[in-house]
Each structure stands twice: as C-alpha cells, then as structure tokens.
Amino acid sequence: MNIAANLDRAAFHYPDHPAVSDGDRKISFSEFQRDANQMASAMVHLGIQPGDHVALCAPNSYAWLVFYFGALKTGAVAVTFSHLLMKDELHRTLSDCEPKVLFTADEKLESLEDYRKGAPGLIVCDHGDISFARLLEKGTSDYKTVDRQRGDTAAILYTGGTTGIPKGAMLTHENLQTSAFNVAHYERSTEADRALCFLPLNHVFGHVHIMHSTILSGGELILQPAFDLEKVLEAIARHQVTKFYSVPTIYIRLLRLPDLRERIDSVRYCFSAAASMATEVVRDWKARTGLDIYEAYGMTESASIVTYNHYYRHVVGSVGTPVNLVEVQIRDLEGNVLEEGEEGEICICGPNITVGYLNQPEETEAAFWGNWFRSGDIGVIDEDGYLYIVDRLKDMIITGGENVYPREVEEVLYTRPEVLECAVVGIPEHEYGELVTAFIVPREGHQIDPDTLKNYLKTKLAPFKVPKEYITVEEMPKSGAGKILKREIRKQYRGSFD
C-alpha cells in the first residue's frame, strides 16, 4: 500500500482531467503524475530511501504537491509543518524530525541560517542548495511508486501547538487511505467536483480532508496560498467551484455579503472544520443560501475524519455519527465507559488513528487507553448515536468549584444580533479560581452592552456559567487554520485581571 498510488490511479482513469489549478496554470492528472515521478526519481538520485524523512515548510502551491507526492512515491516519510513558524519554532521542529531534504520558500532562508551550519539536509528553494526546477529536471518520468506496508509511516503532521509545543503525529498509509476514502464516500465526491483549498496543506484539514480525498476521487483541486475574500469569491466564479471548505470564522465573514447566494452559485456542498460551528451560524447560512454546512469531528491524530454529520439526516448542533471502521466511546477520567447521554472524554479506535508521536514515547503512552485514543475533548452521544462536542477538556473553566464548558456559553452568545464572534475563556482570579470571561467581536454597527448581555444570559444559563466580564475586541487571535486561539487570549489579557 502507498497513498501516492491514488494519484497513479487517477492518472490512469482520468489522464486529461484537470487535477490542480494554481494561479493561471491548470495541470492534468497525467502531467501531475509525470512531475511527481520525476521528483521521486530525482530524490532517489539524491540518496533518499524508504523511511527517510523529507520535510515541507512552504505555502500551498503545485510545487508543494509535486514534492510531497514525489517523496511518498519513493517510500519516504513526508513531514509537514507551517511556513509561518518563527525561527526558534522552526529549529525545534527540524531538530525533532531531522529531514534529509527540506522543501521551503526563499523567505525562510534567513531563519534557517543557523540551522544550516550543522544540518546535513539539503534545502530546496529558488536560492537554496538546489532549486525545485533544477531538482525536477534531474528525474525521469518512468518512475514506479514503491510499495509499502499499510502500517508504515507515510506522513508526519505537526499538531498546531495551540496548547503547547507541537508534536509530530505519525500517520501511516492505512491511516491516510482510510480517512481519504471516508471523506470521499460521505461527501459523495466525484471526478466532476472542483474543490477550493486555501487552508494550509500542512494542516490535517487541507492535507487529508481536502487534498487526499479530492485526488482519490479524481476531482480538481483549486489551490490558493491563503484566505483572501475577494480572491476566494473570484476563484469560485472562475472555476465554478462545487465544494467549499472553510472554518467558522470565514463563514461568519461571508454572511456579511448582501449577494452571498449569487456569489457562490456553483457551490453544491459546504463543509466546516477546525472548530465547532455555532448553531445560529448554520441556520443563518441555510436561510441565506439554501445550503447546509456539513461538519465532521476529527483531529491530526485521527488523520481527520472520525464522525460525519450527514447528507441524509443532518442534525444541527451535532458532529454526526462514526464513519466506516471507526468506533467512538465516551469515558470518564478514570477510563470507564459511560452510558448514553453522559458527558465524558471522547475516545476513538480505528484504522485512522496515529501510531504515536515522533520521539515522544511518554506522550504517546499518555494519549492511549489500550487501542483507544484519548481525544482530550468532552462529548456526549445521544440515543440515535449522534456525537455532540461539549468542549475541550483543557478549555474547561473551573470557577468557584463549578465546571463551565465555554462552548455552551458561546452558543448562547451567538444567538445575539450584536455578536459577530466570541470566545469564552477562564482568566485566573483569586476568589473564584477562574473568572468566566467573554471576549466579543461586535457586528458592524453594533456595540456590546455588558449589562444587556448578562441579563440575557441569566435567562438561558445557570448563574455560575454567566460571564462576569465582557471585553470587546476588534479581532481574535487565530491559527493558520482559522481556529480561535484561546491560549493567546488568556496570555494577552491575563494582566488585566491581576
């Protein structure tokens, strides 16, 4: 098994079908396969062998895809991480994975200067040790994809690090193939689909849910290096995009457009990830566009998809039921399996689950109860088998001895017309331990009145769950995948409450 064989199959069945659009360039599957074969052949000439680490630290591009699939074809392990990492973060990550070759962008060379002095690895970029174009020229197009065992590591994806130092989740060929197939199956993907990807390919959402599933199904991948509202809308119209993948904060921005339905007329399918979508946003989107926003539950360690909220029975507020071959249990903090309707930690077992973290055996051991992966998320399963995310275990606020799940409070805040975005966090406080605090980005033309919001929330929530403080902000700190970084909010505002 080799996940790169999906490209070979797509090139066999749809040789002339567009595989990738990158800027003004459109590349067919046969051209994509040819370039990936040349890159693989060139890597072998450099001495790359099965199991070697080959790293990618660059924005989305066709070159990124060619380098990635070229590495996989040799049997090497593709290690991906964000090009937005700062110097120290970059050095730490590279020291952890020790790649033999690194594909990056010229703007990272300054940050890599010290690392290059002691590192044996080759750097591929326009002004690096060798350029991408020059390396590609060294290969031949008749390269045959190396077969690997299903349990061999195919890729290492570094977690976003929103709760601490990033860890490299080792994902096998079986992990990636399981999730790519499940996404394509549940989304009813076909070769006629055109999927827009402006989310980073190093992140599991862009990497597996969008990239791998689209290639597996023979569809076209419309690449953009980052989110830009006008460029996104232009790409939807120009390429007649059928599948729109995004995150809650971007859906909220799009809802401001007066002609939203007309601007996304070609889209048949909308999906949101990275964070749970507020129920009110889903309902507004449906009312404005006639389209559901489908959701799933997953993480880097599960190679994306664990549950899916369905085509045939979409339940607003839920993240759906377990996908094929994947099991979900709710357990208490001692590891005991809980009954239906009881809240506890979401635990997962299946062929999509990581084999562990690179160079971190203790972290790996702590993440599992036997074969069951501990997600760190609190959830509940209803009588129909639908999973609901209550909150992150680490985001839970303990105030005056009571447990508060921020998402429950955020859901109520999103029902208010003056709230565009919100994040509820616990700020350390002497009397209560943690102070339930709401950070709010107001809608245009609205102001936040703390007393009004507090009185409203008191009619919806238990008193201890109602935030004591309401802070208006212009924007929220976010990860590259669009997830609100509550850790950064705590760090920025903690001093205000000391």
C-alpha positions in Angstrom: 0.0 0.0 0.0 1.1 3.5 -0.8 -1.2 6.5 -0.5 0.6 8.0 -3.6 -0.9 5.2 -5.7 -4.2 7.2 -5.6 -2.5 9.7 -7.9 -1.4 6.9 -10.2 -5.0 5.5 -10.4 -6.5 9.0 -11.0 -4.0 9.5 -13.9 -4.9 6.1 -15.3 -8.7 6.7 -15.2 -8.7 10.5 -15.9 -5.4 11.3 -17.7 -6.7 14.5 -19.3 -8.9 15.7 -16.5 -7.8 18.8 -14.6 -6.1 17.7 -11.3 -4.8 21.1 -10.0 -5.3 24.7 -10.7 -2.6 27.0 -9.3 -3.0 30.6 -10.3 -3.3 30.8 -14.1 -1.9 27.3 -14.5 -4.1 24.2 -14.9 -2.4 20.8 -14.6 -3.9 17.5 -15.8 -3.6 14.2 -13.8 -1.2 12.8 -16.4 1.0 15.9 -16.0 0.8 15.8 -12.3 1.8 12.1 -12.2 4.7 12.8 -14.6 6.1 15.6 -12.4 5.7 13.5 -9.2 7.5 10.6 -10.9 10.3 12.9 -12.0 10.6 14.3 -8.5 10.7 10.8 -7.0 13.4 9.8 -9.4 15.4 12.9 -8.6 15.1 12.2 -4.8 16.4 8.7 -5.3 19.4 10.1 -7.1 20.0 12.3 -4.0 20.1 9.1 -1.9 16.5 9.2 -0.4 15.4 5.8 0.7 12.2 4.3 2.1 11.6 5.6 5.7 13.8 8.7 5.3 12.3 12.0 6.4 11.6 14.6 3.7 10.1 17.9 5.0 7.9 20.6 3.6 7.7 24.1 5.0 6.1 26.3 2.4 2.7 27.9 1.3 0.2 26.0 -0.8 1.4 25.5 -4.4 1.5 23.0 -7.2 5.3 22.6 -6.4 4.3 21.6 -2.8 2.1 18.8 -4.2 4.7 17.5 -6.6 7.4 17.5 -3.9 5.0 15.7 -1.4 3.9 13.0 -3.8 7.4 12.6 -5.1 8.6 11.9 -1.6 5.7 9.4 -0.9 6.4 7.6 -4.2 10.0 6.8 -3.0 8.6 5.3 0.2 10.0 8.3 2.2 8.1 9.9 5.0 6.7 13.4 4.2 7.0 15.7 7.2 4.8 18.8 7.0 4.7 21.9 9.2 3.6 25.5 8.9 5.7 28.0 6.9 4.6 30.6 9.5 6.8 29.1 12.2 9.2 31.6 13.8 13.0 30.9 13.9 13.1 29.0 17.2 10.0 27.0 16.5 11.4 26.1 13.1 14.7 24.9 14.5 12.9 22.9 17.2 10.8 21.1 14.6 13.6 20.4 12.2 15.8 19.1 15.1 12.9 16.8 16.0 12.3 15.3 12.6 15.8 15.6 11.1 14.9 15.6 7.4 17.3 14.7 4.7 15.7 17.2 2.3 13.7 20.3 3.1 11.4 22.0 0.6 10.8 25.6 1.6 10.4 29.2 0.4 13.2 31.8 0.0 11.8 33.9 2.8 12.6 31.2 5.3 16.3 31.1 4.4 17.3 33.8 6.9 15.5 31.8 9.7 17.4 28.7 8.6 20.8 30.2 8.5 22.0 28.9 11.9 20.3 25.6 11.4 22.1 25.0 8.0 25.5 25.2 9.6 25.1 22.0 11.5 22.4 20.2 9.4 23.3 17.7 6.8 20.0 18.0 5.0 19.6 19.6 1.5 17.4 22.7 1.2 15.2 23.0 -1.9 14.1 26.5 -2.9 15.0 29.1 -5.5 18.1 30.3 -3.7 18.7 27.2 -1.6 21.1 24.4 -2.2 19.2 23.4 -5.3 16.0 24.9 -6.9 12.8 23.0 -7.3 13.0 23.3 -11.1 16.6 22.1 -11.2 15.8 19.1 -9.0 12.8 18.2 -11.1 15.0 18.3 -14.2 17.2 15.6 -12.8 14.5 13.0 -12.6 12.8 10.7 -15.2 9.1 10.3 -15.7 9.0 6.4 -15.8 9.4 6.0 -12.0 7.3 3.3 -10.4 5.7 4.0 -7.0 7.4 2.0 -4.2 5.0 -0.4 -2.4 5.0 0.0 1.4 3.3 -1.9 4.3 0.0 -0.4 5.4 1.4 0.2 8.9 4.5 2.1 7.6 4.5 5.8 8.4 3.6 7.9 5.3 3.5 11.4 6.8 4.2 13.2 10.0 1.9 16.2 10.6 2.9 18.5 13.4 0.0 19.5 15.6 -0.9 23.2 15.7 0.5 23.7 19.1 -2.4 25.7 20.4 -2.0 24.1 23.8 1.8 23.8 24.0 4.8 22.6 22.0 3.8 20.9 18.7 4.1 17.1 18.5 4.7 15.2 15.3 1.8 12.8 14.8 2.9 9.8 12.7 0.3 8.8 10.2 0.5 5.5 8.3 -0.5 4.8 4.7 -3.5 3.0 6.1 -4.4 6.0 8.3 -4.4 8.4 5.4 -6.2 6.0 3.0 -8.9 5.2 5.5 -9.7 8.9 6.0 -9.4 9.9 2.4 -11.9 7.2 1.4 -14.3 8.0 4.2 -14.3 11.7 3.3 -14.9 11.0 -0.4 -17.6 8.4 0.4 -19.6 10.6 2.8 -19.3 13.7 0.7 -20.3 11.8 -2.4 -17.2 13.1 -4.2 -16.8 12.5 -8.0 -14.4 13.4 -10.8 -16.8 16.3 -11.6 -16.1 18.1 -8.4 -13.9 21.2 -8.1 -12.7 21.7 -4.5 -11.3 25.0 -3.3 -8.3 24.8 -0.9 -7.0 28.0 0.7 -6.4 26.2 4.0 -2.8 25.2 4.6 -1.8 21.8 3.2 0.4 21.1 6.2 -2.7 21.0 8.4 -4.7 17.8 8.6 -7.9 19.5 7.2 -6.2 20.7 4.0 -3.8 17.7 3.9 -6.2 14.8 4.2 -9.8 16.0 4.1 -9.4 18.2 1.1 -6.2 17.2 -0.8 -6.1 13.4 -0.4 -9.9 12.9 -0.8 -10.0 15.1 -3.9 -7.2 13.2 -5.6 -8.6 9.8 -4.6 -12.0 10.7 -6.2 -10.4 12.2 -9.4 -11.6 15.8 -8.7 -9.9 19.1 -9.3 -8.0 20.9 -6.6 -8.2 24.7 -6.8 -5.2 25.9 -4.8 -4.7 29.3 -3.1 -1.8 30.2 -0.8 -4.0 31.7 1.9 -7.5 33.1 2.5 -8.3 36.3 0.7 -12.0 37.1 0.5 -12.1 38.7 -3.0 -9.7 36.1 -4.4 -11.8 33.3 -3.0 -15.0 34.7 -4.5 -13.2 35.2 -7.8 -12.0 31.6 -7.8 -15.5 30.3 -7.1 -16.8 32.1 -10.1 -13.9 31.5 -12.4 -13.5 27.8 -11.7 -17.2 27.1 -10.9 -16.2 25.6 -7.6 -18.6 22.9 -6.4 -17.1 22.2 -2.9 -16.3 24.9 -0.4 -14.2 24.1 2.6 -13.7 26.6 5.3 -13.8 27.3 9.1 -16.5 29.1 11.2 -14.8 32.5 11.3 -14.8 32.7 7.4 -18.5 31.6 7.2 -19.3 34.4 9.6 -17.5 36.9 7.3 -19.2 35.6 4.2 -22.6 36.1 5.9 -22.0 39.8 5.7 -22.2 39.8 1.9 -25.6 41.1 0.7 -25.4 39.0 -2.5 -24.0 35.8 -0.9 -26.1 33.3 -2.8 -25.3 34.8 -6.2 -21.5 34.9 -5.4 -21.4 31.2 -4.6 -24.0 30.0 -7.1 -21.9 27.0 -8.4 -21.3 25.5 -4.9 -23.2 22.4 -4.1 -21.5 21.4 -0.9 -20.2 23.4 2.1 -18.1 22.0 4.9 -16.7 23.5 8.1 -13.9 22.3 10.3 -11.2 23.4 12.9 -13.8 24.3 15.5 -17.4 23.6 16.2 -19.9 25.8 14.3 -22.4 27.8 16.3 -26.0 26.6 15.6 -27.1 30.1 14.8 -24.5 30.4 12.0 -25.6 27.2 10.5 -29.2 28.3 10.4 -28.4 31.7 9.0 -26.3 30.1 6.2 -29.1 27.7 5.3 -31.6 30.6 5.2 -29.4 32.8 3.1 -28.0 30.2 0.7 -30.3 27.1 0.8 -27.1 25.0 1.6 -26.3 23.1 4.7 -22.9 23.5 6.4 -21.8 19.9 6.9 -19.5 19.1 9.8 -17.3 16.3 11.0 -15.2 15.7 14.0 -11.6 14.9 13.7 -8.0 15.9 14.6 -4.5 15.4 13.4 -4.1 12.2 15.3 -7.1 10.7 13.6 -6.0 11.7 10.1 -9.0 14.0 10.0 -12.5 12.4 10.0 -13.9 10.5 13.0 -17.6 11.3 12.7 -19.7 12.9 10.0 -22.9 14.9 10.1 -24.9 13.5 7.3 -26.3 14.1 3.8 -29.4 12.1 4.7 -30.1 13.1 8.3 -28.2 16.3 9.1 -28.6 17.3 12.8 -27.8 20.9 13.5 -25.5 21.2 16.6 -24.1 17.7 16.2 -20.9 16.4 14.5 -22.7 13.3 13.4 -22.1 9.6 13.8 -18.9 7.5 13.5 -17.6 6.9 9.9 -16.8 3.5 8.5 -14.5 1.3 10.6 -14.2 3.9 13.3 -15.6 3.4 16.9 -16.3 6.2 19.4 -16.8 5.8 23.2 -17.4 8.3 26.0 -15.3 7.6 29.1 -14.8 9.2 32.5 -11.4 10.4 33.6 -10.6 7.0 35.0 -11.2 5.3 31.6 -14.6 3.8 32.4 -17.1 3.7 29.5 -20.1 5.9 30.2 -23.7 5.4 29.3 -25.7 7.1 26.5 -26.3 10.7 27.4 -23.5 11.0 29.8 -20.7 13.6 29.3 -17.1 12.5 29.3 -13.9 12.3 27.2 -14.3 11.2 23.6 -12.2 8.1 22.9 -11.6 6.7 19.4 -10.5 3.4 17.9 -10.0 2.6 14.2 -7.5 2.3 11.3 -7.4 6.0 11.0 -5.6 6.6 14.4 -2.0 7.6 14.6 0.6 5.1 15.8 2.0 7.8 18.1 4.1 10.9 18.3 7.6 11.1 16.9 10.3 10.8 19.5 7.8 11.1 22.3 7.0 7.7 23.8 5.7 9.1 27.1 3.3 11.4 25.3 2.2 8.5 23.1 1.5 6.3 26.1 -0.5 9.0 27.8 -2.6 9.5 24.7 -4.0 6.0 24.7 -6.0 3.6 26.8 -5.1 0.4 25.1 -6.1 0.8 21.5 -8.3 3.7 22.3 -7.0 7.2 21.6 -7.9 9.9 24.2 -9.0 13.0 22.3 -8.9 15.5 25.1 -12.4 16.6 24.1 -15.6 16.4 26.2 -18.6 15.0 24.4 -21.9 13.2 24.7 -23.7 10.6 22.4 -27.5 10.7 22.1 -29.9 7.9 21.7 -29.5 8.0 17.9 -25.7 7.7 18.1 -25.0 11.3 17.2 -22.0 12.9 18.9 -22.1 16.4 20.4 -18.9 18.2 21.3 -19.3 19.8 24.7 -15.8 21.4 24.9 -12.1 20.8 25.1 -11.1 19.1 28.3 -8.3 21.7 28.6 -10.6 24.6 27.9 -13.0 23.7 30.7 -13.3 26.5 33.3 -13.4 25.7 37.0 -15.0 28.7 38.8 -16.0 28.6 42.4 -15.8 24.8 42.3 -18.2 24.5 39.3 -17.3 23.2 35.9 -18.1 25.5 32.9 -17.8 24.4 29.3 -17.1 27.5 27.2 -18.9 26.3 24.1 -22.2 26.1 25.9 -21.9 29.8 26.8 -20.7 30.7 23.3 -23.7 29.0 21.7 -26.0 31.3 23.6 -23.9 34.4 22.8 -24.1 33.6 19.1 -27.9 34.0 19.3 -27.4 37.7 20.0 -27.6 40.0 16.9 -24.7 42.2 18.2 -22.2 39.3 18.4 -20.1 38.5 15.3 -17.5 36.3 17.0 -17.0 35.3 20.6 -14.7 33.3 22.8 -15.3 32.4 26.4 -12.2 31.7 28.5 -11.2 31.3 32.1 -9.0 34.1 33.5 -7.1 33.3 36.8 -8.7 35.1 39.7 -8.1 35.0 43.4 -11.6 34.5 44.7 -13.2 32.2 42.1 -10.1 30.4 40.8 -11.0 31.3 37.3 -13.3 34.2 36.1 -15.6 33.3 33.2 -14.9 36.0 30.7 -16.4 36.6 27.3 -14.3 38.2 24.5 -16.6 39.5 21.7 -16.1 40.9 18.2 -19.3 43.0 17.6 -21.2 43.1 14.3 -20.7 46.2 12.2 -23.0 49.0 13.5 -23.5 47.3 16.9 -22.0 47.9 20.4 -21.6 45.5 23.2 -23.5 46.4 26.4 -22.3 44.0 29.2 -25.4 44.5 31.4 -27.8 43.7 28.5 -25.8 40.5 27.6 -25.5 39.5 31.2 -29.3 39.8 31.8 -30.0 37.8 28.7 -27.6 35.0 29.6 -29.1 34.7 33.0 -32.4 33.7 31.3 -30.6 30.9 29.4 -27.8 29.6 31.7 -27.2 28.7 35.3 -25.8 31.7 37.2 -22.2 30.3 37.6 -22.0 29.9 33.8 -22.8 33.5 33.0 -19.6 35.5 32.3 -18.6 38.1 34.9 -16.7 40.2 32.4 -17.4 41.2 28.7 -14.5 42.5 26.7 -14.9 44.0 23.2 -12.1 43.3 20.7 -11.6 44.1 17.1 -10.4 40.6 16.2 -9.5 37.3 17.7 -6.0 35.7 17.5 -6.3 32.7 15.2 -4.2 29.8 14.0 -3.3 29.3 10.3 -6.4 27.0 10.1 -8.7 29.7 11.4 -9.2 28.4 14.9 -9.5 30.9 17.6 -6.5 30.6 19.9 -7.9 30.8 23.4 -4.4 30.3 24.9 -3.3 33.5 23.2 -6.3 35.4 24.5 -5.5 34.3 28.1 -1.9 35.4 27.6 -2.8 38.8 26.1 -5.5 39.7 28.7 -4.4 37.9 31.9 -2.7 41.0 33.3 -5.9 43.0 33.2 -7.4 40.8 36.0 -4.4 40.6 38.3 
